[in-house]
């Protein structure tokens, strides 16, 4: 099976975007993939903002991207674009860091007014970085993501079904399988 890097571009430690990614990571793992979770917010701010390509943590992040067969990129949408934190990382990666990779773009936001951020803001950058195949992504409204008392994520039924479908398409594009798993809600 494939090695997948699951990248959260959210700056928040309590991010619904990151929780959504970890939720989908479980589905991909159940389908036989090795999933590596990566939160951009854990990188040192001085390395990101100072464009320190030689910082050990930036080198490590670059190596994780290089190692992956597929990359899931998740971001909250702010002002109709992906997060500045995610942009900082993408700017530090080599120009063709996604060459030979299959990519699944995901976004979360508070309004359907931001639904096109994947296609008009994120997809062009991923494409310019050489992604071989960018599967159809998905935008999830914040209101469809609820955090339970135990910290677990509950995804509204309609969104859960759509997310299961795009995740399965991504898995298949990587040469994986889809399991008869219920849409995780």
C-alpha positions as CSV (number, residue, x, y, z in Angstrom):
1,X,0.0,0.0,0.0
2,X,1.0,3.6,-0.2
3,X,2.6,6.0,2.2
4,X,0.4,9.0,2.7
5,X,1.4,12.3,4.3
6,X,-1.6,14.0,5.9
7,X,-0.8,17.7,6.3
8,X,-2.8,20.1,8.4
9,X,-2.3,23.7,7.5
10,X,-4.3,25.0,10.5
11,X,-2.6,27.3,13.1
12,X,-4.9,26.2,15.9
13,X,-4.1,23.5,18.4
14,X,-7.9,22.8,18.6
15,X,-8.4,22.8,14.9
16,X,-11.5,21.1,13.4
17,X,-9.4,20.9,10.2
18,X,-6.7,18.8,11.9
19,X,-9.3,16.7,13.6
20,X,-11.0,16.1,10.3
21,X,-7.7,15.0,8.8
22,X,-6.9,12.6,11.7
23,X,-10.5,11.2,11.2
24,X,-9.8,10.5,7.5
25,X,-6.3,9.2,8.4
26,X,-8.1,6.4,10.3
27,X,-10.1,5.5,7.2
28,X,-7.0,5.4,5.0
29,X,-5.1,3.3,7.6
30,X,-8.0,0.9,7.7
31,X,-7.6,0.6,3.9
32,X,-4.0,-0.6,4.4
33,X,-2.1,2.6,3.8
34,X,0.7,3.9,6.0
35,X,-0.4,7.4,7.1
36,X,2.0,10.0,8.6
37,X,0.2,12.9,10.3
38,X,1.9,16.2,10.1
39,X,0.7,19.5,11.6
40,X,2.5,22.5,10.0
41,X,1.9,24.5,13.2
42,X,4.5,22.3,15.0
43,X,7.3,23.7,12.8
44,X,9.3,26.5,14.4
45,X,7.8,29.9,13.4
46,X,11.3,31.5,13.0
47,X,12.2,28.8,10.4
48,X,8.9,29.2,8.5
49,X,8.8,33.0,8.5
50,X,12.5,33.4,8.0
51,X,12.5,31.0,5.1
52,X,15.2,28.9,6.7
53,X,15.6,26.1,4.2
54,X,18.4,24.6,6.2
55,X,16.6,24.4,9.5
56,X,16.5,20.7,10.6
57,X,12.7,20.8,11.0
58,X,12.2,22.2,7.5
59,X,14.6,19.6,6.1
60,X,12.5,16.9,8.0
61,X,9.2,18.3,6.6
62,X,10.7,18.2,3.1
63,X,11.9,14.6,3.6
64,X,8.4,13.6,4.7
65,X,6.9,15.1,1.5
66,X,9.6,13.4,-0.6
67,X,8.9,10.0,1.1
68,X,5.1,10.1,0.5
69,X,3.3,8.5,-2.4
70,X,0.3,10.6,-1.7
71,X,-0.4,13.8,0.2
72,X,-3.6,14.9,1.8
73,X,-3.6,18.7,2.3
74,X,-6.1,20.2,4.7
75,X,-6.6,23.8,5.5
76,X,-9.1,26.2,7.0
77,X,-10.2,28.8,4.6
78,X,-9.5,32.4,5.6
79,X,-10.6,35.3,3.4
80,X,-11.3,32.9,0.5
81,X,-7.8,31.3,0.5
82,X,-5.9,28.6,2.2
83,X,-4.1,29.4,5.5
84,X,-0.9,31.5,5.5
85,X,0.7,28.8,7.6
86,X,0.2,26.3,4.8
87,X,1.5,28.9,2.3
88,X,4.7,29.3,4.4
89,X,5.4,25.6,4.2
90,X,4.6,25.3,0.5
91,X,6.9,28.2,-0.2
92,X,9.8,26.4,1.5
93,X,9.3,23.1,-0.3
94,X,11.2,22.5,-3.6
95,X,9.4,23.8,-6.7
96,X,8.4,20.3,-7.8
97,X,8.0,18.7,-4.4
98,X,4.7,17.1,-5.4
99,X,6.0,15.5,-8.7
100,X,4.9,11.9,-8.9
101,X,2.4,12.4,-6.1
102,X,-1.4,12.0,-5.9
103,X,-2.9,14.8,-3.8
104,X,-6.2,15.2,-2.0
105,X,-7.1,18.8,-1.2
106,X,-9.5,19.4,1.7
107,X,-10.8,22.6,3.2
108,X,-13.0,23.7,6.1
109,X,-14.7,27.0,6.6
110,X,-17.7,28.8,8.1
111,X,-19.5,29.7,4.9
112,X,-20.3,28.2,1.5
113,X,-19.0,31.4,0.1
114,X,-15.5,29.8,0.5
115,X,-16.3,26.6,-1.3
116,X,-14.3,27.5,-4.4
117,X,-11.1,28.1,-2.4
118,X,-9.9,24.6,-3.2
119,X,-10.3,25.1,-7.0
120,X,-9.2,28.7,-7.3
121,X,-6.6,29.0,-4.5
122,X,-5.2,25.7,-3.5
123,X,-5.4,23.5,-6.6
124,X,-3.3,25.9,-8.8
125,X,-0.5,25.9,-6.2
126,X,-0.5,22.1,-5.9
127,X,-0.5,21.8,-9.7
128,X,2.4,24.2,-10.0
129,X,4.4,22.0,-7.6
130,X,4.1,19.1,-10.0
131,X,1.4,17.0,-8.5
132,X,0.8,14.1,-10.9
133,X,-2.8,13.7,-10.0
134,X,-5.0,16.0,-7.9
135,X,-8.2,14.1,-7.1
136,X,-11.4,16.0,-6.5
137,X,-11.2,17.6,-3.1
138,X,-13.9,18.5,-0.6
139,X,-15.0,21.6,1.4
140,X,-16.6,20.9,4.7
141,X,-18.6,23.5,6.6
142,X,-17.5,24.1,10.2
143,X,-21.1,23.5,11.3
144,X,-20.8,19.9,10.0
145,X,-17.9,19.1,12.3
146,X,-18.7,18.7,16.0
147,X,-16.1,17.7,18.7
148,X,-17.5,15.3,21.3
149,X,-16.8,15.6,25.0
150,X,-14.1,12.9,24.6
151,X,-12.4,14.9,21.8
152,X,-13.7,12.6,19.0
153,X,-14.9,14.2,15.8
154,X,-18.5,13.8,14.7
155,X,-19.2,14.6,11.1
156,X,-22.7,15.4,9.9
157,X,-24.1,12.5,7.8
158,X,-24.1,14.2,4.4
159,X,-20.6,15.5,4.8
160,X,-19.4,12.1,6.2
161,X,-20.7,10.4,3.1
162,X,-19.0,12.9,0.7
163,X,-15.7,12.7,2.7
164,X,-15.8,8.9,2.6
165,X,-16.3,9.0,-1.2
166,X,-13.4,11.5,-1.9
167,X,-11.1,9.6,0.5
168,X,-11.9,6.3,-1.2
169,X,-11.2,7.9,-4.6
170,X,-7.9,9.1,-3.3
171,X,-7.1,5.6,-2.0
172,X,-8.0,4.0,-5.4
173,X,-5.9,6.6,-7.2
174,X,-2.9,5.4,-5.1
175,X,-3.6,1.9,-6.1
176,X,-5.2,1.1,-2.9
177,X,-8.5,-0.5,-2.0
178,X,-11.7,0.7,-0.5
179,X,-13.2,-1.3,2.3
180,X,-16.9,-1.7,2.8
181,X,-16.5,0.7,5.7
182,X,-19.5,2.8,6.7
183,X,-19.3,6.5,6.1
184,X,-17.6,7.7,9.3
185,X,-19.8,10.1,11.2
